[in-house]
Amino acid sequence: MRDVRAVRCLHVTRYVHATRYVHVVRFVHVRRYVHAVRFVHVMRYVHAVRYVHATRYVHAARHVREARAG
């Protein structure tokens, strides 16, 4: 009986370790994915804002030049 219990206990601990490992790996992947997605969104947003500012600046500069020339 002791041997059977020991084997059963070993299987349970192995199963627990395996599931924990799977959960940890999944969690790490999900976190990485979330960070990557957030980073991409933030970068896109930053680029969009920069682009808008740059175009506004260019348009404003053009208007100033035209006003001075006119």
Secondary structure as a PSIPRED ss2 file (coil, helix, strand):
# PSIPRED VFORMAT (PSIPRED V4.0)

   1 M C   1.000  0.000  0.000
   2 R H   0.000  1.000  0.000
   3 D H   0.000  1.000  0.000
   4 V H   0.000  1.000  0.000
   5 R H   0.000  1.000  0.000
   6 A H   0.000  1.000  0.000
   7 V H   0.000  1.000  0.000
   8 R H   0.000  1.000  0.000
   9 C H   0.000  1.000  0.000
  10 L H   0.000  1.000  0.000
  11 H H   0.000  1.000  0.000
  12 V H   0.000  1.000  0.000
  13 T H   0.000  1.000  0.000
  14 R H   0.000  1.000  0.000
  15 Y H   0.000  1.000  0.000
  16 V H   0.000  1.000  0.000
  17 H H   0.000  1.000  0.000
  18 A H   0.000  1.000  0.000
  19 T H   0.000  1.000  0.000
  20 R H   0.000  1.000  0.000
  21 Y H   0.000  1.000  0.000
  22 V H   0.000  1.000  0.000
  23 H H   0.000  1.000  0.000
  24 V H   0.000  1.000  0.000
  25 V H   0.000  1.000  0.000
  26 R H   0.000  1.000  0.000
  27 F H   0.000  1.000  0.000
  28 V H   0.000  1.000  0.000
  29 H H   0.000  1.000  0.000
  30 V H   0.000  1.000  0.000
  31 R H   0.000  1.000  0.000
  32 R H   0.000  1.000  0.000
  33 Y H   0.000  1.000  0.000
  34 V H   0.000  1.000  0.000
  35 H H   0.000  1.000  0.000
  36 A H   0.000  1.000  0.000
  37 V H   0.000  1.000  0.000
  38 R H   0.000  1.000  0.000
  39 F H   0.000  1.000  0.000
  40 V H   0.000  1.000  0.000
  41 H H   0.000  1.000  0.000
  42 V H   0.000  1.000  0.000
  43 M H   0.000  1.000  0.000
  44 R H   0.000  1.000  0.000
  45 Y H   0.000  1.000  0.000
  46 V H   0.000  1.000  0.000
  47 H H   0.000  1.000  0.000
  48 A H   0.000  1.000  0.000
  49 V H   0.000  1.000  0.000
  50 R H   0.000  1.000  0.000
  51 Y H   0.000  1.000  0.000
  52 V H   0.000  1.000  0.000
  53 H H   0.000  1.000  0.000
  54 A H   0.000  1.000  0.000
  55 T H   0.000  1.000  0.000
  56 R H   0.000  1.000  0.000
  57 Y H   0.000  1.000  0.000
  58 V H   0.000  1.000  0.000
  59 H H   0.000  1.000  0.000
  60 A H   0.000  1.000  0.000
  61 A H   0.000  1.000  0.000
  62 R H   0.000  1.000  0.000
  63 H H   0.000  1.000  0.000
  64 V H   0.000  1.000  0.000
  65 R H   0.000  1.000  0.000
  66 E H   0.000  1.000  0.000
  67 A H   0.000  1.000  0.000
  68 R H   0.000  1.000  0.000
  69 A H   0.000  1.000  0.000
  70 G C   1.000  0.000  0.000
